[in-house]
Amino acid sequence: MVNKSQLAGFGALAAATALALSACGGSGSGTTPSSSGSAAPATSASSSAPASSSGSLTVWVDSERASALKDVATDYEKNTGIKVQIVSKATDKIKDDFTQQGASAGGPDVVMGAHDWIGELVKNGIAAPIELGDKSADFSDVAIKASTYQGKAYMLPYAVENLALLRNTELAPEAPTSFDDMIATGKKAGLKQPFVVEQGKEGNPYHLYPFQTAFDAPVFGTDANGDYDASKLLLGQGTKFADWLAEQGKAGTISTEITGDIAADKFAKGQSAYWLTGPWNVKAAEAAGVKFTVDPIPSPTDKEAAPFAGVKGFFINEHSENKLAATDFLVNYLGTEPVQTKLFESSAVLPALKAAADKAASDPIIAGFQKAGASAVPMPAIPEMGVVFESWGVSQAAILDGKDPQKTWSDLVAKVEKAIAK
């Protein structure tokens, strides 16, 4: 349960906000939609009809977060008089349901989601910006960067995920110094498949991106503000990566025969010493009884292998009538250390709030993912990223399966350029 003494200070601020809301005399509809962007700025009441102290907020989350946030919702109502209804939704339904219902009277005020939704949600007009102010300094840099779109924050982050290398310490006692060192060590241990990473017949570019960045071939460049710029497509710089990928396919070190389930099985059975994966597979490795640690991703070049960072958070509906209360709930409750710690306990994913992350990193597994994510970059949230994924994975899979790397990569770049230009 959330330590209520830790929330007391925030409760005072929230109560003051409730008085302001009451003075505004808003509608207090508890079923108004919530944007997948981030909280709306707590500015003038004229921009929306904020909730009164007797109003309510509807918050869509998945089942794990629903359980974790029940006490938080109760605390908020006690301190402000504003009821928070936590609605559990299927994870794979939240985005589509919000897109369809966001502008309707039956939509939520706040929605849990991923940062790479932001571009689409803003484009659809259902994401409201949030003014974090000095609060932004309390979160990790990558969390804030991922939550920002076109110079505005659109999400209150709570967790940061990235890939790392799970290493069987009985088969490989020392962390690899490079990709080649990793493969050589695994072979010395007598392993036919020293390293596994999820691919499958359609490829999986998310899992290969650290190696692509090691060849200085990010998907997009950035503008003067550091935001991804679709006009600066940098996939064309990936020709050396394509050649390297072809070599791995020929050698069998990376294979389209390795699905996520097969990778997990090989690591669990000790048939592979190294597994490139995310925190979502830690429980499977532990359940298999494997003695393992978590390392940074070994690079195939002299450059760092930078994985994507996926940031999870909460958005406020642009069409919500309760933006002021929603902003207060996000910033002054969900953005606090006790709540971020409680959310961490429900998922074992590194918190976005630095103070909570430092505590969570007392667990060596979490610390390993944190270290591996030091070079992580946010997955682009711009809408154009969708057209990249349409051809990216299948092109990489084709290269792994023996297609000409230069022609296949050139065709990929041409397809993406044409799609973006439409």
Phi, psi and omega per residue, in radians:
M1 nan 2.525 3.131
V2 -1.093 2.366 3.088
N3 -1.221 1.897 -3.027
K4 -1.184 -0.450 3.107
S5 -1.186 -0.548 3.105
Q6 -1.209 -0.494 -3.103
L7 -1.587 -0.089 -3.030
A8 -1.019 -0.768 -3.131
G9 -1.085 -0.694 3.133
F10 -1.231 -0.523 3.118
G11 -1.117 -0.646 3.126
A12 -1.111 -0.750 3.128
L13 -1.156 -0.701 3.139
A14 -1.133 -0.658 3.132
A15 -1.122 -0.679 3.101
A16 -1.108 -0.681 3.103
T17 -1.102 -0.699 3.139
A18 -1.066 -0.676 3.106
L19 -1.102 -0.705 3.122
A20 -1.124 -0.694 3.130
L21 -1.106 -0.730 -3.138
S22 -1.101 -0.690 3.136
A23 -1.123 -0.564 3.139
C24 -1.213 -0.405 3.085
G25 1.152 0.704 -3.097
G26 -1.310 -3.126 -3.038
S27 -1.370 -0.608 3.119
G28 1.249 0.431 3.092
S29 -1.144 2.246 -3.086
G30 -1.608 0.012 -3.093
T31 -2.056 0.274 3.137
T32 -1.271 2.659 -3.036
P33 -1.163 2.774 3.106
S34 -2.200 2.402 -3.040
S35 -1.428 2.627 3.128
S36 -1.453 0.003 3.075
G37 -1.461 -2.458 -3.119
S38 -2.069 -3.074 -2.996
A39 -1.067 2.570 3.090
A40 -1.323 2.565 -3.138
P41 -1.093 2.428 -3.139
A42 -1.415 1.249 -3.101
T43 -1.868 -2.425 -3.018
S44 -1.208 2.599 3.141
A45 -1.252 -0.226 -3.087
S46 -1.220 -0.376 -3.108
S47 -1.331 -0.300 3.112
S48 -2.774 3.116 3.071
A49 -1.905 1.553 -3.030
P50 -1.104 2.786 3.140
A51 -1.281 2.579 3.018
S52 -1.517 3.076 -3.120
S53 -1.149 -0.223 3.083
S54 -1.791 0.140 -3.117
G55 -1.442 -2.859 -3.120
S56 -2.673 2.857 3.079
L57 -2.188 2.443 3.035
T58 -1.895 2.186 -3.055
V59 -2.132 2.128 3.103
W60 -1.646 2.213 3.088
V61 -2.490 3.028 3.037
D62 -1.459 3.099 -3.024
S63 -1.116 -0.659 -3.129
E64 -1.144 -0.788 3.138
R65 -1.227 -0.521 3.127
A66 -1.046 -0.783 3.133
S67 -1.158 -0.722 -3.086
A68 -1.191 -0.495 -3.021
L69 -1.709 -0.009 -3.119
K70 -1.035 -0.830 -3.129
D71 -1.159 -0.623 3.132
V72 -1.114 -0.748 3.118
A73 -1.090 -0.703 3.121
T74 -1.122 -0.771 3.114
D75 -1.055 -0.732 -3.099
Y76 -1.119 -0.740 3.132
E77 -1.130 -0.698 3.132
K78 -1.086 -0.659 -3.070
N79 -1.469 -0.407 -3.027
T80 -2.170 -0.329 -3.039
G81 1.441 0.001 -3.129
I82 -1.687 2.050 -3.118
K83 -1.334 2.354 3.073
V84 -1.968 2.001 3.122
Q85 -1.645 1.961 3.119
I86 -1.548 2.065 -3.106
V87 -1.922 2.096 3.121
S88 -1.432 2.215 -3.128
K89 -2.213 2.666 3.030
A90 -1.111 2.305 -3.062
T91 -0.936 -0.749 -3.082
D92 -1.359 0.010 3.138
K93 -1.884 -0.308 -2.989
I94 -1.031 -0.871 -3.067
K95 -1.104 -0.863 -3.116
D96 -1.112 -0.742 3.139
D97 -1.122 -0.682 3.139
F98 -1.192 -0.711 3.114
T99 -1.059 -0.692 -3.105
Q100 -1.376 -0.571 -3.020
Q101 -1.913 -0.063 -3.042
G102 -0.975 -0.650 -3.100
A103 -1.616 0.052 -3.094
S104 -1.657 2.912 3.140
A105 -1.210 -0.320 -3.115
G106 -1.694 0.143 -3.111
G107 -1.410 2.999 -3.127
P108 -1.489 2.932 3.023
D109 -1.602 -0.618 -3.104
V110 -2.322 2.467 -3.127
V111 -2.332 2.373 2.996
M112 -1.434 2.471 3.114
G113 -2.986 -2.916 -3.090
A114 -1.906 2.654 -3.033
H115 -1.136 -0.468 -3.095
D116 -1.341 0.076 2.976
W117 -1.423 -0.366 -2.887
I118 -0.957 -0.866 -3.085
G119 -0.996 -0.786 -3.135
E120 -1.165 -0.719 -3.109
L121 -1.187 -0.675 3.092
V122 -1.158 -0.748 3.121
K123 -1.039 -0.631 -3.139
N124 -1.473 -0.034 3.071
G125 1.280 0.468 -3.128
I126 -2.067 0.127 3.105
A127 -1.931 2.235 3.131
A128 -1.771 2.410 3.114
P129 -1.256 2.766 3.101
I130 -2.214 2.401 3.093
E131 -1.674 1.762 -3.120
L132 -1.419 -0.495 -3.138
G133 1.040 -2.388 -3.121
D134 -1.124 -0.349 -3.126
K135 -1.058 -0.482 -3.097
S136 -1.052 -0.509 -3.135
A137 -1.188 -0.274 -3.131
D138 -1.418 -0.209 -3.112
F139 -1.820 2.778 3.100
S140 -1.110 2.649 -3.105
D141 -1.023 -0.755 -3.090
V142 -1.182 -0.557 3.114
A143 -1.164 -0.746 3.131
I144 -1.217 -0.719 3.133
K145 -1.086 -0.736 -3.141
A146 -1.179 -0.516 -3.095
S147 -1.477 -0.059 -3.061
T148 -1.839 2.366 -3.134
Y149 -2.450 2.185 -3.124
Q150 0.921 0.734 3.044
G151 1.433 0.028 -3.126
K152 -2.194 2.516 3.045
A153 -1.345 2.319 3.139
Y154 -2.160 0.212 -3.109
M155 -2.736 2.472 2.989
L156 -1.642 1.850 -3.035
P157 -1.308 2.588 3.052
Y158 -2.297 -0.288 -3.117
A159 -2.628 2.592 3.131
V160 -2.212 2.173 3.121
E161 -2.015 2.504 3.006
N162 -2.698 2.823 3.083
L163 -1.287 2.757 3.033
A164 -2.717 3.079 -3.137
L165 -1.801 2.027 2.999
L166 -1.469 2.201 -3.071
R167 -2.113 2.180 3.040
N168 -1.240 1.921 -3.025
T169 -1.276 -0.277 3.069
E170 -1.398 -0.600 3.123
L171 -1.519 -0.506 -3.104
A172 -2.440 1.556 -3.049
P173 -1.133 -0.462 -3.074
E174 -2.001 2.578 3.086
A175 -1.151 2.430 3.138
P176 -1.222 2.557 3.122
T177 -1.573 -0.269 3.132
S178 -2.831 3.000 3.098
F179 -1.078 -0.793 -3.134
D180 -1.099 -0.679 3.111
D181 -1.101 -0.687 3.111
M182 -1.049 -0.851 -3.115
I183 -1.131 -0.739 -3.130
A184 -1.109 -0.732 3.132
T185 -1.110 -0.733 3.124
G186 -1.120 -0.661 3.132
K187 -1.216 -0.636 3.093
K188 -1.106 -0.488 3.111
A189 -1.407 0.037 3.092
G190 1.464 0.364 -3.086
L191 -1.643 2.295 3.085
K192 -1.270 -0.630 -3.138
Q193 -2.166 1.420 -3.054
P194 -1.076 -0.576 -2.988
F195 -2.269 2.398 3.073
V196 -2.248 2.503 3.057
V197 -2.573 2.368 -3.112
E198 -1.046 2.249 3.046
Q199 -2.353 -1.415 -3.068
G200 1.546 3.007 -3.031
K201 -1.157 -0.378 3.113
E202 -1.783 0.138 3.112
G203 1.292 3.061 3.093
N204 -2.703 1.473 -3.052
P205 -1.123 -0.445 3.090
Y206 -1.009 -0.766 -3.106
H207 -1.319 -0.377 3.137
L208 -1.667 -0.121 -3.062
Y209 -1.030 -0.645 3.103
P210 -0.991 -0.664 3.133
F211 -1.271 -0.622 3.101
Q212 -1.117 -0.737 3.129
T213 -1.173 -0.489 3.106
A214 -1.141 -0.348 3.064
F215 -1.731 0.345 3.088
D216 0.985 0.836 -3.108
A217 -2.313 1.116 3.067
P218 -1.158 2.887 -3.138
V219 -1.228 -0.920 -3.106
F220 -2.207 2.653 2.950
G221 -1.497 -3.089 -3.105
T222 -2.156 2.808 3.100
D223 -1.569 -2.987 -3.084
A224 -1.094 -0.424 3.139
N225 -1.581 0.003 -3.123
G226 1.498 0.109 3.120
D227 -1.495 2.571 3.091
Y228 -1.069 2.414 -3.076
D229 -2.123 1.982 -3.088
A230 -1.122 -0.360 3.114
S231 -1.353 -0.127 -3.136
K232 -1.999 1.140 3.109
L233 -1.285 2.149 -3.068
L234 -1.959 0.180 3.113
L235 -1.001 -0.505 -3.123
G236 -1.060 -0.306 3.119
Q237 -1.412 0.058 -3.028
G238 -1.645 0.331 -3.089
T239 -1.150 -0.655 3.108
K240 -1.212 -0.623 3.062
F241 -1.101 -0.716 3.140
A242 -1.062 -0.732 3.106
D243 -1.105 -0.766 3.129
W244 -1.088 -0.722 -3.136
L245 -1.091 -0.688 3.105
A246 -1.088 -0.679 3.110
E247 -1.114 -0.701 3.140
Q248 -1.180 -0.670 3.107
G249 -1.112 -0.742 -3.139
K250 -1.139 -0.679 -3.126
A251 -1.390 -0.285 -3.132
G252 1.448 0.146 -3.135
T253 -1.290 -0.496 2.991
I254 -2.249 2.217 -2.993
S255 -2.428 2.507 3.062
T256 -1.279 -0.137 3.070
E257 -1.338 -0.269 -3.087
I258 -1.618 1.817 3.038
T259 -1.544 3.085 3.109
G260 -1.068 -0.727 -3.136
D261 -1.167 -0.696 -3.139
I262 -1.184 -0.702 3.108
A263 -1.049 -0.796 3.139
A264 -1.085 -0.715 -3.110
D265 -1.161 -0.748 -3.135
K266 -1.142 -0.693 3.119
F267 -1.207 -0.711 -3.129
A268 -1.103 -0.622 -3.097
K269 -1.565 0.026 -3.138
G270 1.314 0.296 3.109
Q271 -1.474 -0.255 3.063
S272 -2.355 2.392 -3.105
A273 -1.539 -0.373 -3.045
Y274 -2.272 2.443 -3.130
W275 -2.403 2.026 3.070
L276 -1.488 1.947 -3.076
T277 -2.778 -3.031 -3.100
G278 -1.985 3.133 -3.103
P279 -1.087 -0.332 -3.140
W280 -1.163 -0.271 -3.135
N281 -1.855 0.091 -3.140
V282 -1.084 -0.774 -3.117
K283 -1.056 -0.636 3.134
A284 -1.145 -0.719 3.123
A285 -1.158 -0.705 3.122
E286 -1.158 -0.726 -3.124
A287 -1.117 -0.499 3.134
A288 -1.365 -0.148 3.131
G289 1.382 0.287 3.132
V290 -1.316 2.325 3.022
K291 -1.496 1.964 -3.039
F292 -2.479 2.871 3.010
T293 -2.317 3.055 -3.098
V294 -2.085 2.162 -3.090
D295 -2.051 2.810 2.945
P296 -1.078 2.762 -3.107
I297 -1.324 2.163 -3.131
P298 -1.223 2.400 -3.066
S299 -1.624 2.534 3.046
P300 -1.477 -0.030 3.136
T301 -2.316 -2.975 3.093
D302 -1.522 0.058 3.079
K303 -1.735 2.731 3.116
E304 -1.132 2.556 3.011
A305 -1.604 1.836 -3.034
A306 -1.750 1.954 3.116
P307 -1.370 2.928 2.972
F308 -1.265 2.539 2.945
A309 -1.809 2.280 3.038
G310 -1.903 2.140 -3.074
V311 -1.943 2.305 3.099
K312 -1.834 2.598 -3.111
G313 -2.938 -2.813 -3.090
F314 -2.194 2.372 -3.121
F315 -1.955 2.665 3.034
I316 -1.920 2.385 -3.117
N317 -1.223 2.230 3.073
E318 -1.029 -0.477 -3.099
H319 -1.671 0.065 3.128
S320 -1.146 2.466 3.041
E321 -1.511 -0.060 -3.036
N322 -2.091 0.676 -3.053
K323 -1.048 -0.691 -3.097
L324 -1.108 -0.795 3.103
A325 -1.166 -0.686 3.140
A326 -1.106 -0.719 3.107
T327 -1.087 -0.783 3.127
D328 -1.074 -0.760 -3.131
F329 -1.093 -0.728 -3.141
L330 -1.207 -0.983 -3.000
V331 -1.235 -0.772 -3.002
N332 -1.655 -0.070 3.073
Y333 -2.186 -1.100 -3.095
L334 -1.184 -0.353 3.134
G335 -1.632 0.275 -3.126
T336 -1.770 2.778 -3.092
E337 -1.039 -0.813 -3.125
P338 -1.090 -0.644 -3.134
V339 -1.305 -0.729 3.110
Q340 -1.108 -0.599 3.075
T341 -1.178 -0.711 3.115
K342 -1.123 -0.697 3.095
L343 -1.140 -0.654 3.075
F344 -1.071 -0.740 -3.124
E345 -1.124 -0.383 3.136
S346 -1.489 -0.230 -3.044
S347 -2.426 -0.277 -3.108
A348 1.031 0.592 3.055
V349 -1.933 2.419 -3.051
L350 -0.890 2.189 3.110
P351 -1.123 2.649 3.090
A352 -1.377 -0.522 3.126
L353 -1.304 2.218 -3.020
K354 -1.041 -0.736 -3.121
A355 -1.092 -0.735 3.113
A356 -1.217 -0.624 3.131
A357 -1.140 -0.711 3.138
D358 -1.076 -0.691 3.105
K359 -1.202 -0.741 -3.120
A360 -1.105 -0.556 -3.091
A361 -1.267 0.030 3.000
S362 -1.190 -0.347 3.005
D363 -1.425 2.111 -3.081
P364 -1.051 -0.503 3.104
I365 -1.182 -0.804 3.103
I366 -1.115 -0.716 3.118
A367 -1.068 -0.630 3.122
G368 -1.136 -0.756 3.097
F369 -1.178 -0.630 3.101
Q370 -1.091 -0.757 3.131
K371 -1.167 -0.736 3.125
A372 -1.126 -0.473 -3.123
G373 -1.568 0.065 -3.113
A374 -1.061 -0.517 3.140
S375 -1.791 0.107 -3.068
A376 -1.153 2.598 3.097
V377 -2.131 2.504 -3.137
P378 -1.069 2.420 2.993
M379 -1.082 2.317 -3.126
P380 -0.953 2.309 3.140
A381 -1.747 0.053 -3.131
I382 -1.259 2.571 -3.086
P383 -0.979 -0.516 -3.098
E384 -1.132 -0.295 3.128
M385 -1.098 -0.480 3.132
G386 -1.068 -0.695 -3.123
V387 -1.286 -0.445 3.064
V388 -1.129 -0.832 -3.098
F389 -1.120 -0.427 -3.117
E390 -1.051 -0.583 -3.065
S391 -2.077 -0.286 -3.003
W392 -1.075 -0.962 -3.078
G393 -1.121 -0.800 -3.111
V394 -1.146 -0.544 3.102
S395 -1.200 -0.755 3.105
Q396 -1.125 -0.695 3.116
A397 -1.098 -0.695 3.127
A398 -1.088 -0.705 3.110
I399 -1.133 -0.782 3.110
L400 -1.054 -0.568 -3.108
D401 -1.535 0.115 2.993
G402 1.933 -0.024 3.091
K403 -1.194 2.695 -3.127
D404 -1.008 2.093 -3.035
P405 -1.146 -0.689 -3.093
Q406 -1.206 -0.798 -3.141
K407 -1.177 -0.750 -3.115
T408 -1.099 -0.730 3.138
W409 -1.206 -0.701 3.111
S410 -1.082 -0.716 3.104
D411 -1.127 -0.678 3.106
L412 -1.047 -0.859 -3.124
V413 -1.057 -0.754 -3.136
A414 -1.097 -0.736 3.123
K415 -1.089 -0.762 -3.113
V416 -1.176 -0.752 3.123
E417 -1.042 -0.760 -3.133
K418 -1.136 -0.729 -3.119
A419 -1.166 -0.684 3.141
I420 -1.195 -0.602 -3.097
A421 -1.252 -0.288 -3.107
K422 -1.145 nan nan
